[in-house]
Amino acid sequence: MKGRGLLSAFYPDEWRESSYGLPYEEWYERGYRGIIFDIDNTLVPHGAPADERAVQLFQRLHRIGYETCLISNNQLPRVKPFAEAVESWFVEDAHKPSTRNYLKACRRMGLPKEQVLFVGDQLFTDVWGARRAGIRSILVKPIHPKEEIQIVLKRQLERVVLFFYKRNQKRTS
C-alpha cells in the first residue's frame, strides 16, 4: 500500500474526476480485462436508473474487450434492472466493504483479481473493500451532492483521509 499509517488503508490507487473520463483503453493495454463498478453516485445519481450515458459507457467498455460487473449494497430490485440495461454481470446485497463479493465479481467475469479494476465513489466501503480484496481501486467524485445522512457523515471523514492522501501524493511525486 502507498503511504504509511492507519489512513493509508483507505487510500485509492487513483483518484479521478468521473467514471466517464477514465483512460479505459490505456488500462486495457496494461493488461486489465475486467472492471467492477459501484452504481449510485459512481455511474448515476443515487437511485436513478441507467441513463444513456451509462449505457454508452458500457457499450464502449465491451467493444474494448472488458468484462464488467456491478457491485452494490442495494437489493435485487435496484441492481438487476440497472445491470440488464448496461448488459453487465452484477452482485447485489454485497455488504461492502466485505471482500467476499468483490472476489465473487471477479469470478463472475472469469478473471483473476490482478486483471480487474474497481471504480467507486466512497472510501470506506468501495475503495477499502477493493483494496482489501487485492483489486486496484479508482475513486471518483460523487455525481450528485444529495445523499442520505449516513453518507453525508462518511463524506466528512473521507475529507480527512483525502487530505492526507493528497499530501502523501505530493511527497511521493
matplotlib code that plots the C-alpha trace (Angstrom):
import matplotlib.pyplot as plt

x = [0.0, 1.1, 1.7, 2.2, -0.1, -3.6, -5.2, -3.3, -5.5, -8.3, -6.2, -7.3, -4.7, -6.0, -8.4, -10.2, -13.0, -15.6, -16.2, -16.9, -13.5, -11.2, -8.4, -10.1, -8.1, -4.8, -5.7, -6.7, -3.3, -1.7, -3.5, -6.7, -9.6, -12.4, -14.0, -16.2, -18.4, -20.4, -23.7, -25.1, -23.2, -20.5, -22.5, -25.7, -27.2, -28.4, -31.4, -31.5, -32.0, -29.3, -29.2, -28.0, -24.5, -24.1, -25.4, -22.9, -20.0, -20.7, -21.1, -17.7, -16.1, -17.5, -16.2, -12.7, -12.9, -13.7, -15.9, -17.9, -19.7, -21.7, -21.4, -23.9, -25.1, -28.6, -31.1, -32.0, -34.9, -32.4, -29.4, -30.8, -32.7, -29.6, -27.4, -29.7, -29.8, -26.0, -25.6, -23.3, -22.8, -23.9, -23.6, -26.4, -26.5, -22.7, -22.1, -19.2, -16.5, -16.5, -14.1, -16.2, -18.3, -15.5, -13.9, -17.3, -17.5, -14.1, -15.3, -18.5, -16.3, -14.0, -10.9, -8.1, -8.2, -4.9, -6.7, -9.6, -10.1, -12.7, -14.4, -16.4, -17.2, -16.8, -13.6, -14.9, -17.0, -15.9, -12.2, -11.4, -13.2, -11.4, -8.0, -8.6, -9.6, -6.3, -8.1, -6.8, -9.1, -10.1, -12.0, -14.2, -16.0, -19.7, -22.1, -24.7, -24.4, -27.7, -27.1, -28.5, -27.4, -25.1, -23.3, -23.0, -21.3, -18.9, -18.1, -16.8, -14.5, -13.4, -12.3, -9.8, -8.4, -8.2, -6.3, -3.6, -3.8, -3.1, -0.3, 1.2, 0.9, 2.8, 5.5, 5.9, 5.7]
y = [0.0, 3.5, 5.7, 4.9, 4.8, 3.8, 6.1, 4.7, 1.6, 3.8, 5.5, 4.7, 3.7, 6.6, 9.5, 10.8, 13.3, 10.9, 7.3, 8.8, 10.3, 7.4, 6.1, 2.7, 1.9, 2.6, 0.3, -2.4, -2.1, -2.5, -5.9, -5.1, -7.1, -6.5, -3.6, -3.7, -0.6, 0.7, 2.2, 5.0, 8.3, 6.5, 5.9, 7.8, 9.9, 7.9, 5.7, 6.7, 4.2, 3.5, 6.5, 6.8, 7.9, 4.8, 2.5, 4.1, 3.7, 0.0, -0.4, 1.2, -1.0, -4.1, -3.0, -2.5, -6.1, -5.6, -7.8, -5.7, -6.3, -4.1, -4.5, -2.8, -2.9, -2.4, -5.2, -7.1, -4.8, -1.9, -3.7, -6.2, -3.7, -1.5, -4.4, -5.5, -2.0, -1.9, -5.6, -6.4, -9.0, -7.9, -8.8, -7.3, -7.0, -7.1, -6.0, -3.7, -3.4, -7.2, -8.6, -11.8, -10.2, -8.3, -11.7, -13.1, -10.3, -11.4, -15.0, -13.9, -12.2, -15.2, -13.1, -13.1, -10.1, -8.9, -8.2, -6.3, -2.6, -1.3, 2.1, 3.7, 6.9, 6.1, 5.4, 3.5, 1.0, 0.9, 1.6, -0.1, -3.3, -3.3, -2.7, -5.4, -7.8, -7.0, -5.2, -1.9, 0.9, 4.1, 6.6, 9.0, 12.1, 11.6, 12.5, 14.2, 16.1, 15.0, 11.9, 10.1, 11.4, 8.4, 9.0, 12.7, 11.8, 9.4, 12.1, 14.4, 11.6, 11.0, 14.6, 14.0, 10.8, 12.6, 15.5, 13.1, 11.2, 14.4, 15.3, 11.9, 12.1, 15.4, 13.8, 10.8, 12.7]
z = [0.0, -0.7, 2.2, 5.8, 8.8, 9.5, 6.9, 4.0, 4.1, 2.7, 0.0, -3.5, -6.1, -8.2, -7.6, -10.7, -11.6, -13.1, -14.2, -17.6, -18.3, -17.4, -19.6, -20.2, -23.4, -21.7, -18.8, -21.3, -22.9, -19.5, -19.1, -17.2, -18.6, -16.1, -14.3, -11.2, -10.7, -7.8, -9.2, -7.1, -7.4, -9.4, -12.6, -12.0, -9.2, -6.1, -7.0, -10.7, -13.5, -16.1, -18.4, -22.0, -20.8, -18.6, -21.5, -23.9, -21.4, -21.0, -24.8, -25.2, -22.5, -24.1, -27.5, -26.0, -24.7, -21.0, -18.9, -16.4, -13.1, -10.9, -7.1, -4.8, -1.3, -2.8, -3.2, -6.4, -7.5, -7.7, -9.2, -11.7, -13.9, -14.0, -14.9, -17.6, -19.1, -19.3, -20.1, -17.2, -14.6, -11.1, -7.4, -5.2, -1.4, -1.4, 2.2, 1.1, 2.4, 2.8, 0.3, -0.4, -3.1, -4.8, -5.4, -6.4, -9.0, -10.4, -10.6, -12.4, -15.0, -15.1, -14.3, -11.7, -9.4, -10.8, -14.1, -12.5, -11.7, -9.3, -9.7, -6.9, -5.1, -1.4, 0.5, 3.5, 1.5, -2.1, -2.0, 1.3, 0.2, -3.2, -1.6, 1.0, -1.8, -3.7, -6.5, -8.0, -6.8, -8.6, -6.5, -8.5, -7.2, -6.4, -9.2, -7.1, -3.8, -2.4, -0.2, 2.8, 6.2, 7.0, 3.7, 4.5, 7.8, 6.0, 3.4, 6.3, 7.4, 3.8, 3.6, 6.3, 4.6, 1.3, 2.8, 3.9, 0.6, -1.4, 1.0, 0.6, -3.2, -3.3, -1.2, -3.4, -6.7]

ax = plt.figure().add_subplot(projection="3d")
ax.plot(x, y, z, "-o")
ax.set_aspect("equal")
plt.show()
